[in-house]
């Protein structure tokens, strides 16, 4: 990253508003992600199937709406979309501790709340991705996406940390209140974002085209692209492995490894610290090892971690320390994997397709997660929690196998725009 890039982004007011909003939104998401399964398991006594369904509903909207969301937000006012979806999520998450205080909290309410939050999250994510090309110059786009991703990793320390402290002082349900505060911070930051016009359409014909045809253009571009196609498929396997493991890991830790809810909350704090370390070191490691080798090492480490979880109860020493160490290593590897060449999608996609291709990226990465969560929870109930974790390890290994077909495996550094055009990875703009 050059000093000119840092300067241009630092003095870019719309980008600063998006960055600050990302801090609050990531904080709220991380609290919800770490605390809600604990609410289900410890407060409501949910098993692995119920938690798997909870995880699935939180991501189901990306499977159902992920692709058309990009085409929708390209025709809307970005600020209005982001503010409204932030407000919806704040209201939905606040109903959970209120219901707990009144003694009426149920799994059905958790299911409904996470489903509503998931729908709002789809459109917020699509809008935030579409916002960057409107206000960030093309040479800075890759760094802008990387900066937002690194910030999300850094704030992931605060979310589980806040949740852990509140859980130890009161209960998991009370900890959910801190997510509402995160969404409030996001909304305040977005109030400083300019109320811009919808993205300029390319022609009167584009204005008459259906949303599905617009969305299909983005999907077609990604499916035919030599880098994006294996990248998206590999991400699908990677995130499916994570979703399957997360669907059973809470129950595995509490029931088979003997951890308490507060102990598992501390595990998420350790994982968040590892995420921050990974975000801090990702650039240096990818520069030292090369992008391809860094991603390969990260995927190998993640596969070994998932395969090691089932033997934790039989290992010497504290199960808490083993689970914390394995979770931290997996999270560190995830940050290296995701931040090595984090701006690839933006760099190899023409500006007019950014929102739609980014929506396809989220669909590929997050869409399979609901199915994987349900499968993981079901396998955990029928064949055992260890079997579900081993199946997650297999999916992680498949992400590594797919990456071996990606031209990125040979990249030592991110190619320049001219190199991408010469290699056929980016269409040359008409003069």
TIMAR-901830 format. One record per residue (C-alpha): x, y, z; residue number from 1; residue in one letter. Coordinates in nm, 3 decimals, always signed. Layout:
REM residues N
       X       Y       Z resi resn
       X       Y       Z  NUM    A
...
//
This chain:
REM residues 431
       X       Y       Z resi resn
  +0.000  +0.000  +0.000    1    X
  +0.147  +0.335  -0.100    2    X
  +0.133  +0.653  +0.108    3    X
  -0.068  +0.819  -0.171    4    X
  -0.335  +0.549  -0.135    5    X
  -0.348  +0.591  +0.240    6    X
  -0.378  +0.969  +0.200    7    X
  -0.652  +0.951  -0.062    8    X
  -0.859  +0.713  +0.147    9    X
  -0.801  +0.905  +0.471   10    X
  -0.935  +1.226  +0.319   11    X
  -1.225  +1.059  +0.141   12    X
  -1.530  +1.154  +0.350   13    X
  -1.770  +0.893  +0.206   14    X
  -1.510  +0.622  +0.262   15    X
  -1.454  +0.740  +0.621   16    X
  -1.828  +0.718  +0.684   17    X
  -1.839  +0.366  +0.537   18    X
  -1.534  +0.265  +0.741   19    X
  -1.684  +0.392  +1.068   20    X
  -2.015  +0.229  +0.986   21    X
  -1.828  -0.096  +0.927   22    X
  -1.681  -0.074  +1.279   23    X
  -2.026  -0.057  +1.439   24    X
  -2.184  -0.310  +1.206   25    X
  -1.901  -0.561  +1.251   26    X
  -1.914  -0.515  +1.628   27    X
  -2.287  -0.591  +1.630   28    X
  -2.249  -0.889  +1.398   29    X
  -1.967  -1.041  +1.605   30    X
  -2.162  -1.004  +1.929   31    X
  -2.466  -1.168  +1.772   32    X
  -2.261  -1.444  +1.610   33    X
  -2.083  -1.537  +1.934   34    X
  -2.369  -1.487  +2.180   35    X
  -2.687  -1.610  +2.011   36    X
  -2.576  -1.976  +1.992   37    X
  -2.493  -1.951  +2.363   38    X
  -2.839  -1.807  +2.431   39    X
  -2.990  -2.103  +2.247   40    X
  -2.770  -2.367  +2.414   41    X
  -2.744  -2.237  +2.771   42    X
  -3.070  -2.045  +2.819   43    X
  -3.306  -2.253  +2.607   44    X
  -3.124  -2.589  +2.617   45    X
  -3.103  -2.620  +2.238   46    X
  -2.923  -2.917  +2.082   47    X
  -2.696  -2.927  +1.777   48    X
  -2.988  -2.955  +1.530   49    X
  -3.158  -2.645  +1.667   50    X
  -2.834  -2.447  +1.668   51    X
  -2.760  -2.569  +1.316   52    X
  -3.102  -2.443  +1.206   53    X
  -3.036  -2.112  +1.383   54    X
  -2.707  -2.075  +1.194   55    X
  -2.883  -2.172  +0.870   56    X
  -3.159  -1.914  +0.906   57    X
  -2.905  -1.641  +0.974   58    X
  -2.748  -1.709  +0.633   59    X
  -3.050  -1.831  +0.434   60    X
  -3.111  -1.487  +0.282   61    X
  -2.771  -1.497  +0.111   62    X
  -2.878  -1.820  -0.060   63    X
  -3.220  -1.686  -0.163   64    X
  -3.144  -1.317  -0.228   65    X
  -2.766  -1.295  -0.263   66    X
  -2.750  -1.271  -0.642   67    X
  -3.036  -1.025  -0.715   68    X
  -2.941  -0.799  -0.421   69    X
  -2.658  -0.637  -0.619   70    X
  -2.888  -0.547  -0.908   71    X
  -3.145  -0.407  -0.664   72    X
  -2.906  -0.174  -0.483   73    X
  -2.759  -0.044  -0.810   74    X
  -3.102  +0.112  -0.875   75    X
  -3.151  +0.248  -0.522   76    X
  -3.012  +0.523  -0.301   77    X
  -2.724  +0.363  -0.115   78    X
  -2.762  +0.569  +0.202   79    X
  -3.130  +0.492  +0.232   80    X
  -3.070  +0.118  +0.188   81    X
  -2.792  +0.106  +0.447   82    X
  -2.977  +0.315  +0.705   83    X
  -3.303  +0.122  +0.676   84    X
  -3.135  -0.219  +0.696   85    X
  -2.929  -0.108  +0.995   86    X
  -3.246  +0.003  +1.173   87    X
  -3.423  -0.324  +1.098   88    X
  -3.135  -0.526  +1.244   89    X
  -3.120  -0.308  +1.555   90    X
  -3.490  -0.361  +1.626   91    X
  -3.476  -0.735  +1.558   92    X
  -3.179  -0.799  +1.787   93    X
  -3.323  -0.583  +2.066   94    X
  -3.635  -0.800  +2.088   95    X
  -3.425  -1.093  +2.214   96    X
  -3.311  -0.955  +2.554   97    X
  -3.650  -0.790  +2.605   98    X
  -3.823  -1.125  +2.560   99    X
  -3.568  -1.288  +2.794  100    X
  -3.641  -1.030  +3.064  101    X
  -4.015  -1.098  +3.028  102    X
  -3.959  -1.472  +3.047  103    X
  -4.109  -1.541  +2.705  104    X
  -3.798  -1.602  +2.494  105    X
  -3.826  -1.910  +2.271  106    X
  -3.635  -2.075  +1.991  107    X
  -3.904  -1.962  +1.749  108    X
  -3.828  -1.599  +1.832  109    X
  -3.456  -1.658  +1.784  110    X
  -3.530  -1.822  +1.448  111    X
  -3.744  -1.525  +1.336  112    X
  -3.497  -1.266  +1.462  113    X
  -3.192  -1.415  +1.288  114    X
  -3.389  -1.460  +0.965  115    X
  -3.491  -1.091  +0.961  116    X
  -3.136  -0.985  +1.048  117    X
  -3.007  -1.204  +0.765  118    X
  -3.234  -1.046  +0.502  119    X
  -3.132  -0.697  +0.612  120    X
  -2.766  -0.800  +0.613  121    X
  -2.784  -0.915  +0.250  122    X
  -2.894  -0.574  +0.126  123    X
  -2.663  -0.382  +0.361  124    X
  -2.363  -0.583  +0.238  125    X
  -2.459  -0.534  -0.126  126    X
  -2.510  -0.161  -0.072  127    X
  -2.177  -0.113  +0.108  128    X
  -1.993  -0.298  -0.171  129    X
  -2.170  -0.090  -0.437  130    X
  -2.082  +0.230  -0.251  131    X
  -1.706  +0.192  -0.278  132    X
  -1.671  +0.222  -0.659  133    X
  -1.882  +0.539  -0.648  134    X
  -1.643  +0.722  -0.417  135    X
  -1.305  +0.545  -0.438  136    X
  -1.076  +0.576  -0.740  137    X
  -1.010  +0.255  -0.933  138    X
  -0.640  +0.227  -0.828  139    X
  -0.746  +0.248  -0.461  140    X
  -1.036  +0.002  -0.477  141    X
  -0.835  -0.306  -0.382  142    X
  -0.686  -0.131  -0.081  143    X
  -1.026  +0.007  +0.021  144    X
  -1.179  -0.341  +0.027  145    X
  -0.875  -0.472  +0.215  146    X
  -0.897  -0.189  +0.470  147    X
  -1.262  -0.265  +0.541  148    X
  -1.186  -0.637  +0.576  149    X
  -0.895  -0.573  +0.812  150    X
  -1.108  -0.336  +1.019  151    X
  -1.377  -0.600  +1.051  152    X
  -1.113  -0.842  +1.177  153    X
  -0.985  -0.589  +1.430  154    X
  -1.330  -0.509  +1.566  155    X
  -1.402  -0.881  +1.599  156    X
  -1.192  -0.864  +1.918  157    X
  -1.432  -0.618  +2.079  158    X
  -1.751  -0.808  +1.999  159    X
  -1.671  -1.141  +2.166  160    X
  -1.483  -0.956  +2.440  161    X
  -1.782  -0.743  +2.531  162    X
  -2.007  -1.045  +2.508  163    X
  -1.779  -1.250  +2.733  164    X
  -1.763  -0.982  +3.004  165    X
  -2.141  -0.930  +3.007  166    X
  -2.208  -1.307  +3.007  167    X
  -1.986  -1.353  +3.310  168    X
  -2.159  -1.060  +3.486  169    X
  -2.515  -1.150  +3.393  170    X
  -2.635  -1.381  +3.111  171    X
  -2.597  -1.438  +2.736  172    X
  -2.937  -1.276  +2.670  173    X
  -2.823  -0.951  +2.833  174    X
  -2.505  -0.953  +2.623  175    X
  -2.717  -0.924  +2.309  176    X
  -2.794  -0.562  +2.406  177    X
  -2.440  -0.464  +2.305  178    X
  -2.523  -0.562  +1.947  179    X
  -2.794  -0.294  +1.945  180    X
  -2.529  -0.038  +2.043  181    X
  -2.313  -0.148  +1.749  182    X
  -2.595  -0.099  +1.502  183    X
  -2.662  +0.244  +1.652  184    X
  -2.298  +0.343  +1.594  185    X
  -2.329  +0.222  +1.234  186    X
  -2.642  +0.432  +1.178  187    X
  -2.477  +0.744  +1.323  188    X
  -2.179  +0.702  +1.089  189    X
  -2.409  +0.654  +0.789  190    X
  -2.581  +0.983  +0.866  191    X
  -2.260  +1.147  +0.737  192    X
  -2.263  +0.948  +0.414  193    X
  -2.378  +1.158  +0.115  194    X
  -2.732  +1.092  -0.007  195    X
  -2.619  +1.000  -0.358  196    X
  -2.821  +0.912  -0.664  197    X
  -2.865  +0.556  -0.790  198    X
  -2.575  +0.424  -0.995  199    X
  -2.582  +0.575  -1.345  200    X
  -2.736  +0.333  -1.592  201    X
  -2.540  +0.251  -1.905  202    X
  -2.821  +0.321  -2.151  203    X
  -3.200  +0.359  -2.179  204    X
  -3.206  -0.013  -2.264  205    X
  -3.042  -0.092  -1.926  206    X
  -3.320  +0.099  -1.752  207    X
  -3.582  -0.128  -1.913  208    X
  -3.400  -0.452  -1.832  209    X
  -3.525  -0.677  -1.556  210    X
  -3.341  -0.714  -1.228  211    X
  -3.285  -1.082  -1.298  212    X
  -3.117  -1.008  -1.632  213    X
  -2.889  -0.755  -1.465  214    X
  -2.809  -1.010  -1.194  215    X
  -2.745  -1.277  -1.459  216    X
  -2.481  -1.055  -1.621  217    X
  -2.280  -1.054  -1.299  218    X
  -2.324  -1.428  -1.251  219    X
  -2.221  -1.499  -1.611  220    X
  -1.907  -1.284  -1.580  221    X
  -1.801  -1.469  -1.263  222    X
  -1.881  -1.814  -1.402  223    X
  -1.667  -1.757  -1.713  224    X
  -1.375  -1.594  -1.531  225    X
  -1.064  -1.811  -1.487  226    X
  -0.983  -1.661  -1.145  227    X
  -1.327  -1.584  -1.004  228    X
  -1.485  -1.921  -1.083  229    X
  -1.243  -2.135  -0.874  230    X
  -1.213  -1.856  -0.617  231    X
  -1.588  -1.852  -0.553  232    X
  -1.612  -2.232  -0.552  233    X
  -1.323  -2.261  -0.308  234    X
  -1.482  -2.000  -0.082  235    X
  -1.805  -2.200  -0.090  236    X
  -1.625  -2.511  +0.038  237    X
  -1.426  -2.312  +0.297  238    X
  -1.732  -2.138  +0.444  239    X
  -1.939  -2.456  +0.431  240    X
  -1.673  -2.623  +0.643  241    X
  -1.682  -2.333  +0.889  242    X
  -2.063  -2.334  +0.906  243    X
  -2.077  -2.710  +0.961  244    X
  -1.818  -2.689  +1.239  245    X
  -1.986  -2.391  +1.404  246    X
  -2.320  -2.572  +1.406  247    X
  -2.185  -2.836  +1.642  248    X
  -1.881  -2.678  +1.807  249    X
  -2.075  -2.501  +2.084  250    X
  -2.254  -2.822  +2.183  251    X
  -1.930  -3.021  +2.147  252    X
  -1.746  -2.779  +2.375  253    X
  -2.020  -2.767  +2.639  254    X
  -2.125  -3.133  +2.643  255    X
  -1.820  -3.339  +2.539  256    X
  -1.527  -3.114  +2.631  257    X
  -1.685  -2.994  +2.957  258    X
  -1.661  -2.618  +2.900  259    X
  -1.903  -2.370  +3.055  260    X
  -2.080  -2.095  +2.858  261    X
  -1.843  -1.833  +2.998  262    X
  -1.543  -2.047  +2.905  263    X
  -1.662  -2.078  +2.547  264    X
  -1.716  -1.702  +2.532  265    X
  -1.348  -1.665  +2.628  266    X
  -1.259  -1.903  +2.344  267    X
  -1.423  -1.658  +2.104  268    X
  -1.212  -1.379  +2.255  269    X
  -0.897  -1.582  +2.188  270    X
  -1.017  -1.642  +1.832  271    X
  -1.082  -1.271  +1.787  272    X
  -0.729  -1.190  +1.906  273    X
  -0.598  -1.442  +1.653  274    X
  -0.810  -1.275  +1.385  275    X
  -0.650  -0.941  +1.469  276    X
  -0.302  -1.096  +1.454  277    X
  -0.387  -1.255  +1.121  278    X
  -0.520  -0.928  +0.982  279    X
  -0.206  -0.749  +1.099  280    X
  +0.036  -1.005  +0.957  281    X
  -0.153  -1.110  +0.642  282    X
  +0.016  -0.858  +0.413  283    X
  +0.363  -0.936  +0.545  284    X
  +0.311  -1.312  +0.524  285    X
  +0.165  -1.303  +0.176  286    X
  +0.456  -1.084  +0.066  287    X
  +0.709  -1.320  +0.222  288    X
  +0.551  -1.645  +0.109  289    X
  +0.369  -1.524  -0.200  290    X
  -0.009  -1.506  -0.233  291    X
  -0.048  -1.861  -0.361  292    X
  +0.169  -2.025  -0.097  293    X
  +0.015  -1.819  +0.187  294    X
  -0.335  -1.931  +0.089  295    X
  -0.221  -2.293  +0.054  296    X
  -0.065  -2.297  +0.401  297    X
  -0.376  -2.135  +0.552  298    X
  -0.614  -2.390  +0.396  299    X
  -0.393  -2.680  +0.506  300    X
  -0.382  -2.549  +0.864  301    X
  -0.760  -2.505  +0.876  302    X
  -0.817  -2.862  +0.757  303    X
  -0.584  -3.004  +1.023  304    X
  -0.754  -2.801  +1.297  305    X
  -1.101  -2.928  +1.208  306    X
  -0.972  -3.286  +1.201  307    X
  -0.811  -3.238  +1.546  308    X
  -1.121  -3.117  +1.733  309    X
  -1.275  -3.465  +1.789  310    X
  -0.972  -3.587  +1.986  311    X
  -0.966  -3.291  +2.227  312    X
  -1.157  -3.467  +2.511  313    X
  -0.895  -3.747  +2.515  314    X
  -0.590  -3.518  +2.515  315    X
  -0.389  -3.437  +2.827  316    X
  -0.434  -3.099  +2.992  317    X
  -0.723  -2.852  +2.980  318    X
  -0.985  -2.898  +2.708  319    X
  -1.044  -2.523  +2.727  320    X
  -0.681  -2.454  +2.631  321    X
  -0.690  -2.705  +2.346  322    X
  -1.014  -2.569  +2.199  323    X
  -0.892  -2.210  +2.241  324    X
  -0.561  -2.296  +2.069  325    X
  -0.724  -2.482  +1.781  326    X
  -0.990  -2.214  +1.734  327    X
  -0.726  -1.942  +1.736  328    X
  -0.514  -2.123  +1.477  329    X
  -0.819  -2.175  +1.255  330    X
  -0.918  -1.809  +1.282  331    X
  -0.562  -1.693  +1.214  332    X
  -0.555  -1.914  +0.904  333    X
  -0.892  -1.776  +0.793  334    X
  -0.760  -1.420  +0.803  335    X
  -0.449  -1.513  +0.602  336    X
  -0.670  -1.691  +0.349  337    X
  -0.918  -1.406  +0.309  338    X
  -0.679  -1.110  +0.324  339    X
  -0.414  -1.246  +0.087  340    X
  -0.514  -1.066  -0.234  341    X
  -0.836  -0.946  -0.064  342    X
  -0.907  -0.700  -0.344  343    X
  -0.899  -0.963  -0.619  344    X
  -1.272  -0.945  -0.703  345    X
  -1.262  -0.567  -0.729  346    X
  -0.942  -0.570  -0.933  347    X
  -1.059  -0.818  -1.197  348    X
  -1.415  -0.682  -1.236  349    X
  -1.516  -0.385  -1.455  350    X
  -1.663  -0.096  -1.248  351    X
  -2.009  -0.133  -1.398  352    X
  -2.033  -0.491  -1.270  353    X
  -1.885  -0.442  -0.922  354    X
  -2.207  -0.461  -0.718  355    X
  -2.344  -0.758  -0.910  356    X
  -2.022  -0.960  -0.906  357    X
  -1.967  -0.882  -0.536  358    X
  -2.321  -1.008  -0.472  359    X
  -2.229  -1.328  -0.656  360    X
  -1.919  -1.355  -0.437  361    X
  -2.130  -1.330  -0.122  362    X
  -2.381  -1.576  -0.264  363    X
  -2.106  -1.830  -0.334  364    X
  -1.939  -1.776  +0.003  365    X
  -2.244  -1.744  +0.228  366    X
  -2.524  -1.910  +0.033  367    X
  -2.412  -2.271  +0.101  368    X
  -2.368  -2.201  +0.473  369    X
  -2.736  -2.254  +0.571  370    X
  -2.735  -2.597  +0.407  371    X
  -2.400  -2.682  +0.567  372    X
  -2.527  -2.572  +0.910  373    X
  -2.837  -2.792  +0.885  374    X
  -2.635  -3.087  +0.757  375    X
  -2.380  -3.038  +1.033  376    X
  -2.644  -3.024  +1.306  377    X
  -2.826  -3.328  +1.164  378    X
  -2.507  -3.532  +1.132  379    X
  -2.416  -3.428  +1.486  380    X
  -2.746  -3.562  +1.621  381    X
  -2.747  -3.883  +1.416  382    X
  -2.382  -3.986  +1.382  383    X
  -2.224  -3.783  +1.661  384    X
  -2.058  -3.443  +1.697  385    X
  -1.714  -3.582  +1.608  386    X
  -1.847  -3.715  +1.276  387    X
  -1.982  -3.371  +1.187  388    X
  -1.645  -3.212  +1.265  389    X
  -1.463  -3.467  +1.048  390    X
  -1.705  -3.396  +0.763  391    X
  -1.621  -3.026  +0.801  392    X
  -1.252  -3.117  +0.769  393    X
  -1.328  -3.296  +0.441  394    X
  -1.501  -2.984  +0.305  395    X
  -1.201  -2.773  +0.406  396    X
  -0.973  -3.014  +0.219  397    X
  -1.195  -2.976  -0.089  398    X
  -1.141  -2.598  -0.079  399    X
  -0.768  -2.665  -0.098  400    X
  -0.818  -2.902  -0.392  401    X
  -1.018  -2.639  -0.582  402    X
  -0.753  -2.375  -0.514  403    X
  -0.498  -2.593  -0.692  404    X
  -0.693  -2.519  -1.014  405    X
  -0.686  -2.141  -0.957  406    X
  -0.421  -1.930  -1.136  407    X
  -0.380  -1.750  -0.802  408    X
  -0.178  -2.045  -0.672  409    X
  +0.113  -1.915  -0.883  410    X
  +0.079  -1.550  -0.784  411    X
  +0.358  -1.407  -0.573  412    X
  +0.197  -1.061  -0.556  413    X
  -0.120  -0.896  -0.678  414    X
  -0.080  -0.824  -1.052  415    X
  -0.111  -0.467  -1.176  416    X
  -0.406  -0.361  -1.388  417    X
  -0.199  -0.388  -1.704  418    X
  -0.079  -0.735  -1.609  419    X
  -0.440  -0.842  -1.542  420    X
  -0.548  -0.707  -1.882  421    X
  -0.255  -0.877  -2.058  422    X
  -0.340  -1.209  -1.892  423    X
  -0.705  -1.176  -1.992  424    X
  -0.832  -1.145  -1.634  425    X
  -0.972  -0.793  -1.684  426    X
  -1.144  -0.657  -1.997  427    X
  -0.971  -0.359  -2.151  428    X
  -1.187  -0.047  -2.127  429    X
  -1.291  +0.094  -2.464  430    X
  -1.099  +0.407  -2.555  431    X
//
